[in-house]
Amino acid sequence: MLVGGILQFVFREKVLSTLDRELFAAIPYYGVKHEYTKSWDDTQTYLQCCGRLDCKGSPNPTTMYMDGCLNKVIDFLREDAAY
């Protein structure tokens, strides 16, 4: 348990920066490549989020979740790691 806590602390920033970078890199493929579009749609539906940071500037923000997926994914990973 202690080792897990230490590893989590040491690698936290690396995991967060990698996650942010990968989400950012995937956005241009939304609507272009089916697997990216499906992954984003599934993630946004399951986590009730929109985009990497938020959906401000979206053509129709009233039909979408307003919270960004980066924070929702981080919360999901933290909750999952607690079990």
N, C-alpha and C positions, 0 to 999 in steps of 0.2 A: 504494500500500500504506500509506504514512504517513497519507494523507488518510483512508483507511478507518479506521485505528486512532484517529485524532483524533475522527472523527464517532462512532465506537462509544463512545468515552469520554464525549463531550459528551451524547449522547442516551441513554445506558444507563439512567439513572434514570427518564427519561421513559417509555422503552419498558417497563421493569419495572413502574412504577406503573400504566401503562395496561393492561398484561397482567393484573396482579392485579385491577384494578377490573373489567375485562371478564369474567374468570372468575367473580368474586364475583357480578356482575350476572346471569350466565347460570344460576346454580344454581337459583333459584326456578322456572325454566321446565323443569327436568328432570322428566320424567314428565308434563308438561302439554302441551308443544309438541313434536311429533315431531322437527323439525329440531334442536332443542336436545338432546333425548334421544339422538338418533343421533350427533350431534357429540361429546357427552360420552362415550357408550359407545365410539365409535371411538377417541377420544383415550386413554381409560383402558386400552383393550385394547392399542393400539399402544405406548404409553409405559409400560405396566404401572404405572399409578398410580390413585389413587382420590380424588375430591373435589378441592377447591382446595388445601387444606393437608394433609389426611389423611382417613382414614375412621373416626377414633375416634368412638364413639357410633353407628356404623352398626348396624342390626339384626343383621347377620351378617358380622362382620369377618373370619371365618376363610376366607370364599370370595372375598375381595377383596384387591387390592393395598393395602398399608398406606402407601406413600409418596404424598405429595400431588402433584397434577398441576402446580402452579405451578413447583416446582423442576425437575420432569421436563421441562416445556416450555422453561424457561430453559436447561437442559443441552442439550436438543435444538437449540435455536437457536444456542447457542455452538458446538456441534460442526458444525452446518451452515455457520455463518459462517466456520469455519476452512478450509473447502475452497474 
